Amino acid sequence: MTFIKLLFTLSLTVQLFASSEISNAIKEKQIYPMGKKIHTSRCPSLDISHFKTYEALLNAIQEKHICSDLNVKHSKALSIYLWDNKGEKQLKELPKITITKDEKCQVCGMYLHYYPTWVSQINYPKGETYKFDGIKDMMKFYFNNKEGIVDIFVQDYYSLKTLNAHDAYYVLGSDVLGPMGNELIAFKDKKSAKVFFFDHRGKKLLSFDELTAPMVHNLDR
Amino acid sequence: MTDKFNRYLFKYAYGVLLRSLSKNLFIFITLTLLVALLSATLFLSSAIKNEYTARVSHQADIIITNQKAMQYRTFDRSQLQSVLSIVGVKSAMGRLYGAYYFDKADKKLNIIALDEFESYSNKLLDETNTELEEASMILSTQAKNLLEEYYYKEYFNFIKENGTLRKVPIQGVLKSKDIQKRENLIIMRSELFRDIFDMDEREISDISVKVANSDELAFIAQKIEELFPSAKVTIKKDLLVRYEKSYNLKSGFFLSIFIISFFTFFIIIYDKLSGVSSHERHEIGVLKALGWRVGDVLEAKFYEGLLLSLGAYILGVFLAFLYVYFFNAAILLDIFLSQSDILHHVTLSFTPNIASMILIFLLSVPPYIFATIIPSWRVATTDADEVMR
């Protein structure tokens, strides 16, 4: 019992500690865009490599005005943006999957431009690309033609950003239907996949390597 | 009809029309007005619909307004952050706006406050934002004229809650035409706005949310409703539905007018169909006696009908075009839009609606032509001798 209590207190403190920090979602959706805008419009050439800590950077921006005159909110946004993106290069986003009006799904033959949010893509070495109106159809194709595939791209359900299929998580059997009925729905991380799993009554949450052909074919039953 | 256009028959048909000028002129004017009214309403309705969808498309996907006892209240910034934490929300922005009561003029000055480094869904506001200086304001022409009436040419004194004055210089007039239409609009920086209305740093007027995947929109709206049970959550689609509701009522009213006017038109046609006057019977008889074939008589009658109805159609559409796009549909617009409508100050942009033009054409021109041809055909096929008797 004491052990459980201890565990509980521990998890509580961890949570409390976490909440005092700004969550990733807020950083990504609000602070980074603002910081980026300030950075590009006010001081694009600001060099932050000689700052050792975040506090030093914030202090320099706030007190010494190294990037013009900013209020508290703006200087915080700028320093968080600069600090978090320091050193590491900005992750290059995969280009959006483009579709023309006469492209059709390789498996079912349906026109793709009616369902832009569901399109996925398989690339072969010689520049051959195949597009599909859902991950289910793409997987059916994939299991039959595994050899020599270079890239597999799917779209994240929530952000519609292009993902590498191998890094994505998939929810099967949810109440969200694609153009071909029951679908596999892709997510960029396990966290958002879990949210979707509980929101939309998913039956399975799997990574790419865990997917098998019978699972995919079972979706049609 | 014959395969070649017969100039003489056409001339004859023209002559026939001129002979009974007063009667034909009456039909022509009725038909023209009918077509004009119909196409004006159709032009107007498609123009309004376009304008509305264009404006709604500028809006954020979801707008959340806080309320208590059905009075609007501000949100706290922390509430914005809980919206941002919802998975699937692409971005959320705390907007800041309000109105200042200018008591001397008994008018409301609508104020939108901008934060220099926030990106707005509205491109026009974004453009204004980059030009806006700190501690000054940009006005719409309407607001500028209003302030000038009270001799505020370079600055305006806002009276704050505690009775002190805040003098704000006028930086200029809004350039973009679209946002100009908003009544008595002032744009200023949010710091200035907060100072004038004594709001603290954490207060925001409402929250606008963007969602990347529209399939998930309704679900996210539901989640927000659970998050703020007393707040009002408006989805973009709801705005369109609300508009369609009020607008369909008015179009229904117009539809009934159409039905009545079309019945009038068909009565005219029925009158023509039911009997050719004895004078016309004689005329056809004489033509046949002169050696005209049935085809020639019908061709002449076809030209007669075509000349009158096509003329009326073209003139009617042209008049409607002038009325709607050059005179901005002076009276009809007031019927369609109420005072409180967001489109109150609207310039109608040209939106051709081919389908409805064809519909009006088919409803007006062919029925009239048939109404002229069919009775004449009945007369022309009977024996000339019998007709003359």
Interface residues (C-beta under 8 A of the other chain):
Chain A: S23 A25 I26 K29 Q30 P33 M34 K37 I38 S41 N71 K73 H74 A77 T117 Y157 Y158 S159 L160 V176 K191 S192 V195 F196 D199 H200
Chain B: Q81 L84 S85 V87 G88 V89 K90 S91 A92 E116 F117 E118 S119 E191 E201 A212 N213 S214 D215 E216 F219
